[in-house]
Amino acid sequence: MNRPEAGPEQFVIIETEGRTLRYGIRNFHQHPKFIVSPTENNLALIELERNVSIPSQQIVCLWSREELDLAKIILYSAVDVAKQPTPPLMESVKCFDQLLAPSIMVPAEGFLHLAGLVVNSTCARIRFIKLYKFIPWIEGIVWENDG
């Protein structure tokens, strides 16, 4: 009996607490209005097959306000997860394209809030998407079974 050929296995690799672990992908939720060029609504949520144990200092809230005070934002890089966040944006790095998976954070109320994801960077500039407008879509996926 011939079985259809399976596609490539999809997974992500997550480094946490000094260990590198492989997690299978259960579902990939691409934004319904995704456009490749220009980069618009280019956001996706990845649902993993099992829970990820992460240290509490890596949990962030989503920034739900449209306004951002650029003088107070923090450019955060995945290479800094074991350290404190980098200094404010203009003091943080000499060349933005050296960062790994950079994101835009806002400190408020004693927590870091994820405000944006960098979609393009050069040595001197970054371009990021603000997440506040995606919160209803994100909550619709994340909380869909928690009614």
C-alpha positions in Angstrom: 0.0 0.0 0.0 1.4 3.4 -1.0 1.3 6.1 1.6 1.5 9.7 0.6 5.0 11.1 1.2 5.1 13.3 4.3 6.4 16.8 4.1 9.4 17.9 6.0 9.1 17.8 9.8 8.5 21.3 11.2 10.1 22.3 14.5 11.8 25.1 16.4 14.8 25.0 18.6 14.6 26.9 21.8 17.5 27.7 24.2 16.4 28.1 27.8 18.3 27.8 31.0 21.5 26.8 29.2 19.8 23.9 27.4 18.9 23.7 23.7 15.6 21.8 23.1 13.7 20.9 20.0 9.9 21.5 19.9 7.5 20.2 17.2 5.1 22.7 15.7 1.4 21.9 16.2 0.0 24.8 14.2 1.3 27.9 12.3 -1.1 30.8 12.4 -0.1 33.3 9.7 -1.9 36.7 9.9 -4.9 36.5 7.4 -3.8 39.8 5.8 -0.2 38.9 5.4 1.6 40.6 2.5 5.2 39.8 1.6 6.1 43.1 -0.1 5.7 45.7 1.3 6.1 44.0 4.7 2.6 44.5 6.1 0.9 42.3 8.6 3.9 39.9 8.4 3.2 38.2 11.7 2.6 34.6 12.7 2.0 32.8 15.9 3.6 29.3 16.3 1.8 26.8 18.5 4.1 24.2 19.8 3.2 20.5 20.5 4.2 20.8 24.1 4.7 23.5 26.7 8.0 25.3 27.1 9.4 25.9 30.6 10.9 29.4 30.6 12.3 31.4 33.5 9.9 34.1 34.8 12.3 36.9 33.8 11.7 36.1 30.2 7.9 36.6 30.3 6.7 39.9 28.9 3.3 41.7 28.5 2.1 43.1 25.2 2.1 46.8 24.9 -1.5 47.7 24.1 -1.1 51.5 23.4 -0.5 53.1 20.0 1.9 55.7 21.3 5.6 54.9 21.9 8.1 57.3 23.6 11.1 56.5 21.5 13.4 58.0 24.2 12.3 55.2 26.6 12.2 52.1 24.4 14.7 49.3 24.8 16.1 47.4 21.9 16.3 43.8 23.1 18.2 41.0 21.5 17.9 37.2 21.9 21.6 37.1 22.7 20.8 39.0 25.9 18.2 36.6 27.4 20.5 35.6 30.4 21.3 39.3 31.1 19.4 42.4 31.8 17.9 44.2 28.8 20.3 46.4 26.8 20.4 50.2 27.5 18.0 52.5 25.6 17.9 52.1 21.8 20.6 54.6 20.7 23.1 53.5 23.3 22.5 49.8 22.9 24.7 48.7 19.9 27.0 50.2 17.4 25.4 48.3 14.5 21.8 47.1 14.6 22.3 44.3 12.1 24.5 42.5 14.6 21.5 41.7 16.8 19.8 38.3 16.9 15.9 38.4 16.8 15.7 42.0 18.0 12.4 43.3 19.6 11.2 46.6 20.9 10.4 46.7 24.6 8.8 49.4 26.8 9.5 49.4 30.5 6.2 50.3 32.4 4.7 49.4 35.8 7.7 47.4 36.8 7.5 45.0 33.7 8.9 44.9 30.2 6.2 45.2 27.6 6.7 43.8 24.0 5.8 46.7 21.8 7.3 45.7 18.4 9.2 43.3 16.3 12.1 44.3 14.1 11.4 43.4 10.5 14.4 45.0 8.8 17.7 46.4 10.1 20.8 47.9 8.7 23.9 49.0 10.6 22.3 52.4 11.3 18.6 51.9 11.1 15.8 49.5 12.2 12.3 49.1 11.0 9.7 47.5 13.2 6.0 46.7 13.4 4.0 47.8 16.4 2.1 45.0 17.9 -0.8 46.9 19.5 -2.9 46.6 16.4 -2.5 42.8 16.3 -3.6 42.2 19.9 -7.3 41.3 19.0 -6.0 38.7 16.4 -3.4 37.3 18.9 -6.0 37.0 21.7 -8.4 35.3 19.3 -5.9 32.6 18.7 -4.3 32.3 22.1 -7.6 32.4 24.1 -9.9 30.7 21.6 -10.3 27.5 23.7 -10.4 29.3 27.1 -14.0 30.5 26.8 
